[in-house]
Amino acid sequence: MFKLIQQFSDEVKSLQQLLLKGILDRHFDTLQVFQEDYNQPGFMEDVITLFSMTVAETLPKVTMFVSAGMEDQTNMKVAVHRIKGCSGGVGACKVVAAADELLEAMETRDHNRAMHALYAMTNEFYIVRDKLQNLVELDARVYASKQKVLQMMEKSKGTSSKN
């Protein structure tokens, strides 16, 4: 149990560093507060999984649009806004900033700038996704441990009340 608490503490410190580095913003804190205040143990996992799946599914489309010379502006904007919205929902502010940069590059039809923004958006997504996935896994283990402790406490109450 101590090892799990230590791992959780280390992961929290790592996330605090992400906040300080500007990789995550306060939207992420809001998700954590919602999960804790409303006792929704799978909420963070669901939101992070949806973020990861949506962005991973959409990035190849955006890459294709940029590689094709950004001709299909309408569908490209939809795809970039989809990534931007999902990223903003979990507080992935550097992904959002790169998406904004890509949208601006589209407006000016600056292909080189678009390629750089796409690279940044992709790179930042993978950084955030990996960190958030580690947190989800650790959070699930902490929740399972809490449940075991609560069960043990209930059993001990039942045993002591019989005596």
N, C-alpha and C positions, 0 to 999 in steps of 0.2 A: 504494500500500500504506500509506504514511504517513497519508493522508487517512482511510482505513478504520480504522486504529488510533486515530486521533484521535476519529473518530465513536464508536467502541466505548468509548473512555475517557470521552467525554462522556455516553454512555448509562449507563455504570456509575455515574457521579457522579449522574445523574438518579435512578437506582434507589436509590442510597444516600440521597438526599433523601427518596424515598418511604418508605424504612425509617424514617428519622428523624422524618418527619411522621406516622408511624403508619398509613400507607396500606397498606403491606405489612409482614408480620412475618417471623420466622425460618423459617417453612415454605417461603418462597420461596428462602431460602439453601439449604435442604436439597435442593430440586429442582436447583439449580445444581450443588451438590456431587455429587449422584447422577449427573448428566449427565457431569460431568468425570471423576469417579473411575471410573466404569464404561464410559467411552468410548462413550456413547450419544448421538451428535450430534443426533438428531431428537427426543429425549425431551422437552425443554422445549417444543418446538413442538407436539408431540402433546398434552401436558397443558394448555397454554395454549389451544390450539384447542378442546379438549373443554370447558374452562371457559367460553370465550366462546360457543360454540354452545349449550351447555346453559342458561346463564343468559339469553342472548338469546331462546331458545325459551320459557323459563319465565316471564320477566318479564311478558309480556302476559297470561298466565293469572292471575298474582298481581294485576295491575292490575284485571282483570275481577272477581276475587273481592272486592277491596276496594271497587271502584265499586258492586258489587251489594250492599253492606252487610255483607259478611263472613258471610253466611248459611251457606255451605258450608265450615264450619270444617275438616272432615276433609281435603278436597282442597286447601284453602288451606294447611294446615299441611304437607302433603306437598310442595307446590310451594315453599314458603318454606324448608323443610329441604333440599330439593334445591339451591336457590341457596346456602344456607348451607354445605352440604357441599362443593360445587364451589369456592366462594370460599375456604373454609378450606384446601383442598388446594393452592392456589397462594399462600396467604399474604395474601389480600385481606381484611385484618382489619377495615377500615371497612365493607366490604360485610357481613361476618359480624355486626358490631355492629348495623348497621341491620336486618339480618334478625332478630336477637334482639329488637330494639325492636319490630319489627312483630309478632313472636310474642306479646310481652307486651301489645301493644295489642289483639290478637285476644282474648286471655284476658279482658281487661277490657271488651271490646267498645267501645273508644274509637276511633270512626271518624276523628276529626280527628288523633289521634296516629298512627293507622295510615297515613293519607295522608302525613303528614310522614315517617314511617319509610320508606314506599314511595318517596317522592321521594329521600330520602337514599340508599337502597339502589340505586336506578336511577342516580343521579348518580355515586356512588362506583364502580359497576360500569363505567360508560363511561370514567371517568378511568383506572382500573386496566387495563381492556381495551386502551385506546389505547397506554398506556405499555408494556404487555407485548407487544403486537403489534409495536411499534417494535423492541423488544429481539429478538424472534424473527427479524425481517427482518435486523437487523444481525448477529445470531449466525450466521445462514445464510451471509451474505456473508463473515464472518470465517472460518468453517469452510471455505468454498470457496477462499478465499485461502490458508489453511494447506495445503490439499491441493495447490494449484498450487506452492507453495514446496517442499513435500515431493517432488513429482514432479520439479521442477527440480533438487533436491539429488540425487535418485536418478540422473537423467540425467548430472549432472556427475560423480558417482562412477563411473558406467559408462564415461564418456569418459576420466576420469583413470586408471582401472585398465587401459584398453586401451593407454595410452601407456607 
